[in-house]
Amino acid sequence: MFRYIKENGFEVLDIPELKNLRKRQFTYTRSSKSYYHKKKLLDSVRAFFDWYISYCNKELGNKDYSEKLLTESVLRENFKSDKQFKEYLFKCLFISREYVKNLNGKVAIKNINAFTHTLLSLEIELEWLIANYEVYYKKSSQNLSLQSGMRKLLSPTDIYSAAKSLFYIEEAKKIDDLYLRDLKPNVIFQIRQLIEVFGRQLIGYYSIEDQNGNPIKKFTQVSWDFIKEEVKKPNSNIQFPFDIHMILQINKWSNGFVHTTFIHSSYIQFFVLKAISILFKSNSSGIKIYTGKTVSKFNCADIKISNYNSLKNDFESFLALRMPNISVNWMDPKDVTAYIISL
């Protein structure tokens, strides 16, 4: 049974390793940043990380999950039942453990200054996760109060500050001068953009235009809407070496950030960055395409398209149902991201 203690009339988590880490951080921010203080801080980081990994191991046992299953659980925009929220908490333990293991192997005395903001944010995120897991999943306590917290939404000022920091990043004397909590969520926006561009290049077009040749912005992500329907066909012209529903879920999740600025936990961002890499993984040394040549595309999954001209006609028909009198500015087949097996 997890232990809790009373502090200032509230029941809080009793995690000595976390409490000691926070004390060390408080001392470190006011110290000379000497080797001694860095070593003390690093020791407290290691102790808390070891404790957290052990805690997750005990709760998770030998369970393992595919990235697709994890995506379905941790990237939900809302929870329709207690079961979904419990599943979210349990799967978050899994991905947060992987993130902590990753950090544990990278934080060292020589770079601990650079990880200051990351560690502070992570402690808040993990305290929230543990407390909610104990209350809602394990029901070992009716209510737990958090001893830390932070705003979950980026304000316009935060976004402006992050944009300036990124643009003038070379002027920063050291990485800890940058407020990484506001900077890192830009990763989510970039993931959204890369999925949009990847889908467009996979189908093989530059833009969708109106009668005057102006790009129609409402169709920026229509490629994945089409792909989603195309792969349902028993004889689909597109063959993926992975389940595209994971990519669709990540795309939906990243769109949510763009519109809400909700800051997802660092371990979720870490997980998505790993999961999205499936778009660029190839298991082939070369694939024979419509020209008769065997080619190997750089940083591209082994996605194959057959009957390409038929696929293009289907895509244009798909668009015509949504808006008349538009045209597609197609790429040369050799520039398409996917391997075109036949025209």
Disulfide bonds with the S-S distance in Angstrom:
none
